[in-house]
Structures are given as C-alpha cells and as structure tokens.
Amino acid sequence: MVFGCHPQQRRSAFARFAAASPLLCCGCAGRQSALDTAGSEADATSLLFWVLVGTGALIWLAVVGLLVYAIRDRRPRWSEDAAGKLILWAGPVFSSTVLFGLLTYTLWLMPGLRPSTDRALRIEITGTQFWWRVVYHGPAGPPAISANEVRLPVGEPVEFVLRSDDVIHSFWIPSLGGKMDMIPGRTNTLSLLANRAGAYRGACTEFCGTSHALMAFSAVAMMPDDFDRWLAIQSSPAANAGGPGQDLFLRHGCGSCHRIDGTEARGSVGPDLSHLGARETVGAGLLPNTEEAVARFIAEPDVLKPGTRMPSFRMLPPEEIRAIAIYLKGLK
Ligand code: CUA
C-alpha cells in the first residue's frame, strides 16, 4: 500500500507513524506495567521481552529488506545452486539456530526468577468476589489483618500464600513479577522481591464474575524500616477510633460482616476495616480513598460493584452515612 502510493502520501504516512510511535511507548509506563519494572522477576521477564522483540524486529527488517531488493532488482544474478544454498542457510538453518538460542536463553533465565523464601515474610492472600483478604505473618507479634492493599519491604523476599474462598481468581502485580492463580481448595505460593520503593497496582486476572474488572488492589513497596513501623501499627487497633460514627457502625450491624480491631466488630464476610483510613483506595482499587468515596460505597455498593455481597444502605439518613464514613476514614 505504502509502496504503491504517491511520494507525498508516502511521506505523510511515515509522518503519521512517527507521530504515533511515542503513544505506543506510553503504554509501557505506569503503575501497572510489566515493562515499568520494580521487582527482580519483572526485570528479568521484561529484559526477555525486549530481547525477543529486538531479535524479531531485526529479522523482520532483514526479510523486508531482501523482499524490497528482490522486487526492485529482477535481473537473475544467482545460479540455481547458489539460490538453493541461500534458501537452506537463511531458511531452516538460520531459523533453528535463532530459535534454539532464544530457547536456551529463556531456560537459563527461569531458575533465577523467583527469590529464595527461606527467610521470607509470609503474606496470606485470599481472593473472594470481589476483594482480597490480606494477612501478614511477620517475624514477631500476632498476624496483622488487612484487605485490598499489599505492602512489602524493598530488597526482602516475600512469599505470597494464595487461596480462594469461592471461584478461581488470579493474583498479579505486573511491576513486580509474574501472576499466580488462586484456586478453591488449593494453596499456591508465589515469591516476589521488590527492588524499588513505590506504589503499584495489582489486579485479578482470571474472570471471576460480574465485577472481575473491578477487583484490583494497591501494592506498596516500602523501605524496610518504614515497613516495620507500618506493620507494627497494623498489628494494633487504630489510635483515633471512637465517636458517633463508631456507634452507628456497630448499631447498624456493620460489625457482623466487617472486623475493626479493638471494637466488637468481628465479622469476616467482608474486608477488614481496622486501618481503612490509611489505605490508598476504597472498594478494592475502585475509588481513591476519600470520605465521599467511603460514604458512596456504603450507600450504593450494588451500583459501584455489581454482584457484591454487601447490601446497600441507601435507606440510612445521609448524615448517618457521613458520620460512619468520617469514622472509617479516620481509622489509620
Ligand atoms: Cu477475581 Cu477476577
């Protein structure tokens, strides 16, 4: 198409492609990109990706170059014998050598992908429609329970113990490494090592029902000292609890589904809310964590997250919903 058109059109087609190419590269960056890496496994797999893309691109350029040469220069210069040899060497021999080289490189890379878990921090994650239960088993103290956010120390291996309560989900933090399915009745493990502090985004990557696409989480890699301090806070009740919002929360029965450390709320059907105020998002990666978002989620979870098991509370007076939201947002 490009070869057959007027030189002016050809130039403008090239200009359009050149203008669009930075847009193509924009897709490689961001909080949820396997090519914008912050973990040892993601580093290795993205390098492998670029090696495969680079090799493929070079071969494509060589083949297209030869094709253009053959189209333009029709005089027969090659004897039958020489052409046969070229086809043999540039065909089966070259292809098998390149594929064998890439396969060897990939197999050599694989054993080193996952860090050793001998002294790893263990984080249990259970997938459930449509959120994540998170339990930290640190070296000291009782386990810390959280939800919809995963924090991990930079430079230290972490072993994720993955389960499911209902259907198959899949756990993936693209910036840190590969994914792993969460299968009912089975325990899978995945070890990851973050090597750059920052906030990333993880997602469920197995269709698990109506709100599968709304089942995400934040993954925050912190410097080890910050992480230890944060984990100590998570293991005890929030300091700034109490007030009218707490009374309303308990009176309306929210505590039969949600747990808030240090109160009578002991439910485990829904996410633990002990330190909800300190999380990045509300509703498993759905909305930025603001008072308005918490209030909106209480009033209409069925609209925000179709298929959720949480009933809507739109029958409550708006000032009561607001008071509960202020209380929950204050749990840090
Ligand atoms: Cu859980 Cu898709």
Residues whose N, C-alpha, C, O or C-beta is under 5 A from the ligand:
A	BS01	CUA	I168 H169 C204 T205 E206 F207 C208 H212 M215
